[in-house]
Amino acid sequence: MLSESEIKILEYLSKKREASAEDISKQLNMPIESVFSISQLLKEKGYIEVEEKKVIKYELTDEGKRRLKEGLPEEKLIKLLDGKEKKIQELKDNLGKDFEISIGWAKRKGLIKIDGDRVIPLVKEYEANDEKEALRNPEKANKDILQQLLNRKLIIKKEEKILNIRLIKEPLEIKPALIFLTPELLASGEWKKYTLREYNVEAYPPFYPIGKKHFFKEFLERLRDLMKDLGFKEVYSDYIEIEFYNFDLLFQAQDHPAREIHDSFTINGKGKLTDEKLIERVKQIHERGWKYNWDVNISMRLMLRSQTTATTARVLASRPKPPIRVFTIGKVFRPDSIDATHLIEFHQLDGLVIEDNFTFRDLLGTLKEIFNGIGIKETRFKPAYFPFTEPSVEVYGKIEGLGWVEMAGAGLLRPEILEAVEINSSAGAWGLGIDRLAMLLLGLKDIRLLYATDIEYLRNKKVEINADN
Amino acid sequence: MPTISVYKWRLLNELKISEVQLEDLLFNLKSEMKPIDQDHIEIEINNDRPDLLFVYGIIRSIKGLLKKELGEPSYSIKDTDYVFEVKEVPNRPYALAAVVEDINFDDELLKELIQFQEKLHITVGRKRKKIAIGLHDLKKIDSKHIIYTVVNLDYKFIPLNSDKEMSVREILESTPQGKEYGNISLLDGKMPAIMQDDGQILSLPPVINSEKTKIDTKTQSLLIDVTGTSLDTVIFTLDVIVTNLAEMGGKIGEIKVISPYADKSPLLQHKSIKITTEYINKILGTNLNKNEIIEYLKMARFDINDLGKEIEVTIPPYRNDILSQIDITEEVAITYGYNNLSPSPYKIEKIGSLANRTKLIRVLRDLSVGGGFTEIFTFTLINESFLLGDFVKILNPITVDYNSVRNSLLPSMLIFLSKNQHARMPIRVFEIGDVVIRNENTETGYSNKLNASYAIMNSRVSFEELQAPLHEILNSLGINPLYKRDTHPLFIEGRTASIYVNNKKIGIIGEVNPNILEKIDIEYPIVMSEIYLDEIKDIL
C-alpha cells in the first residue's frame, strides 16, 4: 500500500527513471528530509534502488565573505603604504586587528620588508587575484590556494550526501492512500477508491497534557474526609491573626519564648478586640497563673498565625455550646531555615472536642483513631508540655522503615482556658503537623517537593490510589 | 526546648540503671536523650521543668520514678551570719541570696553547674531580663555584709576572666556581656551592683561577675545571688538552685535579708493543693483508688497529707510548673505511665461536615481538571516586587524571597511558569488558594480571600484558548458570565477583560504583557485568569 507522497515520487520516477533526491525535492516541492525518508520506505518495498554518494563542498566562512568583499589584509596594507615606507605604529593604528595578519602574509608573499620600526614596501600595487578567484569559485580552484584559504579559515570544507534514486520496479497499480476519512468521503462513497494508509501503531504517541490534581492537596483532602468521617465539623480562620488568639487565649504567657521575634512572623499595625468580658477573664487567668501584669496591647499585635490552634481559640472565644467536635486544616507560618526538612509555611490539622466527661483516655482514643485513619497503626504516647493543655501528650507513630516519629501534640485544655470562655465541660485538643508527615508517608526525600515548581515532576507523579493504607 | 550536656556515668552510677532504662525514664520526664560522645549525653528538657536543667535534679526525679526515694527530700538548713541588704534599685528591684556549703566539684560538675546557670538565664530568666544569677566562691568574699545597690559608670572592678580593673562604662562598652546585657538594667547612668560593704563589687547583674569571687574546682562553698524584675521568679530561681545543690550533698545556709519583701533567704517556698481521687479519675478516665494515687504522687516526689476525703499535696519549692489540681493530675498520669492508660474506644456521636468553601473547592478542582488543567501548589509568601497594590509585608522575614503575603495568585503562577520554560508545551495549570487583603471589618484589619487562577503557556497562545474552558467551567457552576473590556497592569491592553456576574466583578482574564514577561525572564506568551471565589459563593 502506497501513501500519497510515495505515489507522487514513483510517478515522477516512472517518467525520469533516475533522479537525485535534491532534484525530486525541487520538482515535487517536497522537503528534502521527506524525500530521504520516503525513498527509504520505497527501497524497503522494492520499488527503487538508492545510491549514496558523498561530495565535498566548500563554503565561505563569515570572514571569507567579508574578505572577498573588502579585500585581503595584505592588499589593504600595500594600498595603505602606497609605495612609501611607514612607521609600524602608524600602520597599527590604521589597520587595527588586521595589522598582524597583513604583515604576516605580506612578508610571506615577499611584498614588504621590515627594518626596525619601519615597514618598507617592495611593490607599489598588489591584487590577490588567485585567492579571490578561489573564494568566488572554490570547486575549481587550485589545490594549494584552496589549502591556503582553508588554513586562513576563509573557507570550510563540508561533506554532503547525494542520493541518486533509480526506479527498479514499476508499481502495478497506483491507487492513492488516504490518511483521513471525511464526512464527504463517507457520504459519497468516494473512500472506496482509496486505500487507508497504515499507521505505525507501535510508536509512542506525542505528548498530551492531561489535567491532574495536585498530590499534596489530595493528601490534605483525604485528611478532611477522615475527620468528617470521625464526626468532626470543619472550621477555618484567617492567616493574619492577633496574638490574643494565637497565644493569650491559649494561656501562653506574654513573655513566653515562643512569642519572640524569631519564632513568629510579625506584621505592622494593631488589631482590635471587642469582647471586653473575654479580655478581662484572660487577663485574670494570666495574672493569677503566671504572676505578671498582662498587657492587652501585646495581645493585639498582628502576626502570621504560627499555629492553627489560633482557629481553635477563635472557636472557643465564640463560646460554643457543647458537645462539639471541630477540626481545621490550614497553613501556618514560622521563621526557620528552609531546607530538605524545614519550610517557613506548612500545614497543621487542629482538632477540638468539648464534651461532658471527656477524659484523657478518650483523648488518647481519639488520637489513636485519627492516626489509624491516616494509616499509622501503632501509636505511642509521651508526656509533654504545652502551655494550653494539661495533661499534655506527644503522639509518636510508627512508620515503616523509619521507626517512631513524633506526629502531634495534644492534651486536655487547661481549666483556666475553659474558665475564660465560660465552658463547664472538659475539652481535648491537638495539633498535628501535616507536611512532614506527608513527606514521610509519600516517601519524599525533600519536603520542598510538596510544593514542587517543576511541572514535569507533577506530570510524572504517580497518582496514589490508596495512600492512606 | 533547652538541652543540656550531662556526664553520662554520673547518672548511670548514682541511679544504678542501664542506658536503655535511662532513656525510657527520661521519656517519662518529657525528655529525650542522645549521645554526644562515649561519656556525655545531650538531654532535651521541657520548658516547664527548670528543676531538671541540672543533673542532680534529674537524679532526684528518677529516684522517685524508680521508687528508690519517695516524697519530697528533706534538706538540712543551717543559720549563717551573712547579711544581704537590698537598697533601692528602681528597674531591677528584687534580689535574694543564699549560701551552700560542703560541696565537692570536679571538672564535669563545675561545667554542669555553669550550664545550669546559663540555661536558667535563658529560660526562666528570659535571657537575663526577668532574673540573673551570680555564683561566687564564698571563701573569696571577705565581708559578712553584702549589699545590693546601684553604682555609677565610673565605678571600677576586675570583671570575670580579666586581669585588669575596668570601669563599669568600659565593661558595658567593650565586653561581649556588657554589649549584650548592659541595656537591660542601665538606668539614668546607674547600674545595679552586688558589693561587699567595703565597696568591692562582686557582680554587676545581669551583666558579669567579678574575677575576685570566681568559682573553680577547689570551691567548697558558694554564695548565690539572684536579682530580677519578678519577685516570684527570683524566689523560685534561688530555691531551685539551692535544692539542686543540696541534692548533691551541699548544706543550705540561710542569710538574713534586709528588704521590704523578705527578711531571710532562701525562702524555700512550699504551697499545697487539695485534690480528690474522684477528680483525678474523672479527668483521666481511670479507676485508681486513693492509696494508688498517693503512691504515684510520692513517686513524683510530692509529700502527701491524707485528709480523708481529700488529699493535700505539698508542692516542693523547685516545682514552679504545678499551678493547680490539673497539674497534679498530670503528675499522676505520668508516674502511672501514659502507655498504661489504655485509649478509650472511639465513639462517633454525630455525623461530621465539611466547610462550604471546601465543597466549592472540590467541585472547582474537578471541573478544572476536566478542563485539562494541572493543579499546582505554590507558597503564600512571596517577594514584594511581584505584588501590585495593597499587601501585607512581614516585618521580620527570613529571606527576601518570602517577605510578603500575596494578595493575588497570579504572581505565584507567573513565577511557577518562569521555572518551566524547558518543560513540554503547552503548560496548562490552575491553583485554588487563599490570598490576604485588607479588610477593615475584621479584628486584624485583614482577611483571607479564596481565589482560583488559571494559565496557559505555549509557543502561541490566544485569549480564547483560556476563555473557552474557563467559560465552560463557570457555566458548569451555573454561572453565565459577561466579559467587559478592561485594563490590568499585568495584561496587554485590548486583550484584557473583567468577568462580571450580575454587575459584580468576579474575575479577570488577559494575555500577559510582554513587559512583564521580559521582567521575569519568560520567553513564551501566557494567557491567564484569576477568579474571586468569595464573590461567586453567594451566587451558587
Interface residues (C-beta under 8 A of the other chain):
Chain A: F207 P209 I210 G211 K212 K213 H214 F216 K217 E221 R224 M227 K228 D229 L230 G231 F232 K233 E234 V235 Y236 D238 Y239 I240 E241 I242 D255 P257 I261 H262 F265 T266 I267 N268 G269 G271 K272 L273 T274 G289 K291 Y292 L302 L304 P323 R325 K331 F333 P335 D336 S337 I338 I344 E345 E355 N357 T359 F360 R361 D362 L364 G365 T366 L367 K368 E369 R380 F381 K382 P383 A384 Y385 E390 P391 S392 V393 L412 R414 P415 E416 S426 L450 Y451 T453 D454 I455 E456 L458 R459
Chain B: F27 N28 L29 K30 N46 N47 D48 R49 T123 R126 K129 K130 S230 D232 K282 I283 L284 G285 T286 D321 L323 S324 Q325 I326 D327 T329 E330 A333 I334 Y338 N339 L341 S342 P343 S344 P345 Y346 I348 E349 K350 I351 G352 S353 L354 A355 R357 T358 R362 R365 S368 V369 G370 G371 G372 F373 T374 E375 I376 F377 T378 F379 T380 L381 V392 K393 I394 L395 N396 P397 I398 T399 Y402 V405 I415 F416 K419 N420 A423 R424 P426 I427 R428 V429 D434 V436 T442 E443 T444 G445 Y446 S447 N448
